[in-house]
Amino acid sequence: MRLRHTGRGLAPAVAALAAVALIPAPAAAAACPGESDPVSALNIAQSEAAMHCLVNDYRVSHGALPVLIESHLAAAARAHAQDMVARSFFSHVNLAGFSPRDRAVAAGYAGGGGIGENIVSGAATPRALFDVLVGSAPHAGNMLGPQWKVAGVGIEAGAPFSGFGATAVQMFGENTGGGNPVDVAIPESGSGGTTTGTHACEKVTRLRIKLAHRKAQKASTNRIAKTKAKLKKAKAACRAGQAA
């Protein structure tokens, strides 16, 4: 299992390879669609969305605001994951000598400010890759950085050197970068009626993210109260479904 990270103020060229115990992450409050599916060439976009969902759920559960998807960072992250697998290297600096910032700018990111990056390989699913990062204090800290406003996730099937599992790249930025950032889309489940079980748990994640945005945007007390009420109802449905 391999992983590395860079954060603001750290030179990517000297980022150390972390020795990490595989400590399981705390159980998530709600499942992210596709998080437990093995990464393959057929589900790259789903795997990337699942990883971004996991990051935001982790941030919100620790009191941080969720990060929006920034298209240029996402493109840079995916290209780097593909490049590491194809050319068998594992580093924040690619074989052309480009750092995370160099790669982000080349992909069109114009946000300025700090850039952070986590890279991990050797696990088979988005959840397993995420759990490895959470088990490493520097990488977990990078994901929780309060300065990050946007992010992009790139995943590729396979891993440098061994080929086993998958490789993921998380890139974080302090500014939007002009990439029309968007919220993580977690599809609504079902077509009406009472939402229970895992469907209700997915709704918990959506509402927690929505509530964090409401507070950050200083929405009216009434709107925040309504979102809290919906969240409370979804949590009850989630617990009931898990106990069934």
Buried (B, 14 or more C-beta within 10 A) or exposed (E): BBBBBBBBEBEBEEBEEBEBEEEEBEEBBBBBBBBEBBBEEEBBEBBBBBBBBBBBBBBBBEEBBBBBBBBBBBBBBBBBBBBBBEEEEBBBBBEEEBBBBBBBBBBBBEBEEBBBBBBBBBBBBBBBBBBBBBBBEBBBEBBBBEBBBBBBBBBBBBBBEEEEBBBBBBBBBBBBBEBEBEBBEBEEBEEEEEBBBBBBBBBBBBBBBBBBBBEEEEBEEEEBEEBEEBBEBBBEBBEEBEEE
